[in-house]
Amino acid sequence: QVQLVESGGGLVQPGGSLRLSCAVSGSVFSINAMGWYRQAPGKQRELVADITSGGSTVYADSVKGRFTISRDNAKNTVFLQMKSLKPEDTAVYYCTAGFTIAVPAYWGQGTQVTVSS
């Protein structure tokens, strides 16, 4: 099995920054992609960003230029640096891990990000 533990969520003002981290453990030998999805109240869960072990990335159009995904392969950890945050970024952010980019097989428990003044 694979376990994912997120950290770094919280309350931030519009225009602010926040960094999410996720440590992946367990049977990680076959995991290639790691990433982030989010779900806002009343909306469907959506891809935010995903990254392969080789460094290929995919981003939602709504976060391009503001969010940066990165990973530490040696530590099986994925990060999401969020800048210029907007109220519409408010959501529960879920860490994901999978075998193919943007096709999650495992999910974390989620961490709340609230952008509000």
C-alpha beads as a LAMMPS data file, in Angstrom:
LAMMPS data file: protein, C-alpha beads

117 atoms
116 bonds

1 atom types
1 bond types

-500.0 500.0 xlo xhi
-500.0 500.0 ylo yhi
-500.0 500.0 zlo zhi

Masses

1 110.0

Atoms # bond

1 1 1 0.000 0.000 0.000
2 1 1 0.910 3.641 -0.391
3 1 1 0.437 6.343 2.229
4 1 1 0.381 10.081 1.563
5 1 1 0.635 12.726 4.265
6 1 1 0.095 16.381 3.366
7 1 1 1.153 19.448 5.301
8 1 1 1.297 23.197 4.805
9 1 1 -2.306 24.251 4.362
10 1 1 -3.835 27.211 6.147
11 1 1 -5.291 30.678 5.882
12 1 1 -3.611 33.264 3.677
13 1 1 -4.591 36.696 2.377
14 1 1 -5.214 37.310 -1.321
15 1 1 -1.924 37.828 -3.104
16 1 1 -0.078 35.768 -0.540
17 1 1 1.921 32.570 -0.836
18 1 1 1.738 29.103 0.632
19 1 1 3.744 25.911 0.183
20 1 1 2.223 22.466 0.434
21 1 1 4.268 19.337 1.050
22 1 1 3.368 15.680 0.755
23 1 1 5.420 12.709 1.886
24 1 1 4.699 9.437 0.114
25 1 1 5.624 6.144 1.757
26 1 1 4.979 2.426 1.453
27 1 1 5.123 0.545 -1.844
28 1 1 6.475 3.453 -3.850
29 1 1 8.754 1.549 -6.226
30 1 1 6.182 1.652 -9.030
31 1 1 4.959 5.197 -8.408
32 1 1 5.875 7.548 -11.259
33 1 1 3.606 10.564 -10.945
34 1 1 2.906 12.674 -7.883
35 1 1 0.692 15.693 -7.755
36 1 1 -2.127 17.762 -6.377
37 1 1 -5.854 17.956 -6.918
38 1 1 -8.291 20.299 -5.220
39 1 1 -11.974 20.461 -4.459
40 1 1 -13.804 23.665 -3.660
41 1 1 -17.223 23.675 -1.966
42 1 1 -19.929 22.725 -4.436
43 1 1 -17.447 21.956 -7.194
44 1 1 -15.903 18.847 -8.676
45 1 1 -12.431 17.752 -7.746
46 1 1 -9.916 19.023 -10.305
47 1 1 -6.291 18.572 -11.222
48 1 1 -3.998 21.339 -10.026
49 1 1 -0.601 20.005 -11.063
50 1 1 1.214 16.723 -11.545
51 1 1 4.850 15.753 -12.021
52 1 1 6.632 12.591 -13.093
53 1 1 9.843 11.215 -11.644
54 1 1 11.555 12.525 -14.784
55 1 1 10.314 16.048 -14.192
56 1 1 7.513 16.289 -16.756
57 1 1 4.711 18.488 -15.482
58 1 1 1.111 19.359 -16.199
59 1 1 -0.819 22.293 -14.741
60 1 1 -4.389 23.469 -14.700
61 1 1 -4.753 26.599 -16.821
62 1 1 -6.072 28.492 -13.800
63 1 1 -2.797 28.100 -11.880
64 1 1 -0.194 28.383 -14.640
65 1 1 2.343 31.074 -13.827
66 1 1 1.305 31.173 -10.165
67 1 1 1.844 27.627 -8.879
68 1 1 4.980 25.518 -9.190
69 1 1 5.146 21.794 -8.552
70 1 1 8.393 20.064 -7.665
71 1 1 9.526 16.827 -6.083
72 1 1 12.395 15.257 -4.218
73 1 1 12.681 11.747 -5.635
74 1 1 15.144 10.631 -2.967
75 1 1 12.654 11.523 -0.239
76 1 1 9.469 10.637 -2.166
77 1 1 8.117 14.086 -1.425
78 1 1 6.160 16.421 -3.668
79 1 1 5.730 20.161 -3.160
80 1 1 3.329 22.784 -4.428
81 1 1 4.516 26.368 -4.210
82 1 1 1.515 28.677 -4.545
83 1 1 1.928 32.400 -5.196
84 1 1 -0.440 35.260 -5.984
85 1 1 -3.219 33.325 -4.325
86 1 1 -6.801 34.260 -5.106
87 1 1 -10.027 33.619 -3.175
88 1 1 -11.012 31.156 -5.900
89 1 1 -8.007 29.021 -4.933
90 1 1 -9.787 28.212 -1.678
91 1 1 -10.285 24.456 -1.550
92 1 1 -9.223 21.222 0.052
93 1 1 -5.985 20.217 -1.631
94 1 1 -5.272 16.509 -2.051
95 1 1 -1.904 14.954 -2.662
96 1 1 -1.941 12.143 -5.211
97 1 1 0.370 9.409 -6.443
98 1 1 0.050 7.192 -9.478
99 1 1 1.675 5.276 -12.303
100 1 1 0.784 7.700 -15.077
101 1 1 0.758 11.479 -15.064
102 1 1 -2.636 12.984 -14.168
103 1 1 -4.125 9.552 -13.399
104 1 1 -4.021 9.270 -9.601
105 1 1 -4.118 5.871 -7.944
106 1 1 -3.661 6.972 -4.349
107 1 1 -4.962 9.971 -2.420
108 1 1 -3.984 11.809 0.722
109 1 1 -6.485 12.929 3.325
110 1 1 -6.487 16.534 2.121
111 1 1 -5.396 19.847 3.562
112 1 1 -7.496 23.007 3.656
113 1 1 -6.274 26.143 1.890
114 1 1 -8.319 29.267 2.518
115 1 1 -7.592 32.541 0.728
116 1 1 -9.421 35.367 2.416
117 1 1 -8.872 38.822 3.810

Bonds

1 1 1 2
2 1 2 3
3 1 3 4
4 1 4 5
5 1 5 6
6 1 6 7
7 1 7 8
8 1 8 9
9 1 9 10
10 1 10 11
11 1 11 12
12 1 12 13
13 1 13 14
14 1 14 15
15 1 15 16
16 1 16 17
17 1 17 18
18 1 18 19
19 1 19 20
20 1 20 21
21 1 21 22
22 1 22 23
23 1 23 24
24 1 24 25
25 1 25 26
26 1 26 27
27 1 27 28
28 1 28 29
29 1 29 30
30 1 30 31
31 1 31 32
32 1 32 33
33 1 33 34
34 1 34 35
35 1 35 36
36 1 36 37
37 1 37 38
38 1 38 39
39 1 39 40
40 1 40 41
41 1 41 42
42 1 42 43
43 1 43 44
44 1 44 45
45 1 45 46
46 1 46 47
47 1 47 48
48 1 48 49
49 1 49 50
50 1 50 51
51 1 51 52
52 1 52 53
53 1 53 54
54 1 54 55
55 1 55 56
56 1 56 57
57 1 57 58
58 1 58 59
59 1 59 60
60 1 60 61
61 1 61 62
62 1 62 63
63 1 63 64
64 1 64 65
65 1 65 66
66 1 66 67
67 1 67 68
68 1 68 69
69 1 69 70
70 1 70 71
71 1 71 72
72 1 72 73
73 1 73 74
74 1 74 75
75 1 75 76
76 1 76 77
77 1 77 78
78 1 78 79
79 1 79 80
80 1 80 81
81 1 81 82
82 1 82 83
83 1 83 84
84 1 84 85
85 1 85 86
86 1 86 87
87 1 87 88
88 1 88 89
89 1 89 90
90 1 90 91
91 1 91 92
92 1 92 93
93 1 93 94
94 1 94 95
95 1 95 96
96 1 96 97
97 1 97 98
98 1 98 99
99 1 99 100
100 1 100 101
101 1 101 102
102 1 102 103
103 1 103 104
104 1 104 105
105 1 105 106
106 1 106 107
107 1 107 108
108 1 108 109
109 1 109 110
110 1 110 111
111 1 111 112
112 1 112 113
113 1 113 114
114 1 114 115
115 1 115 116
116 1 116 117
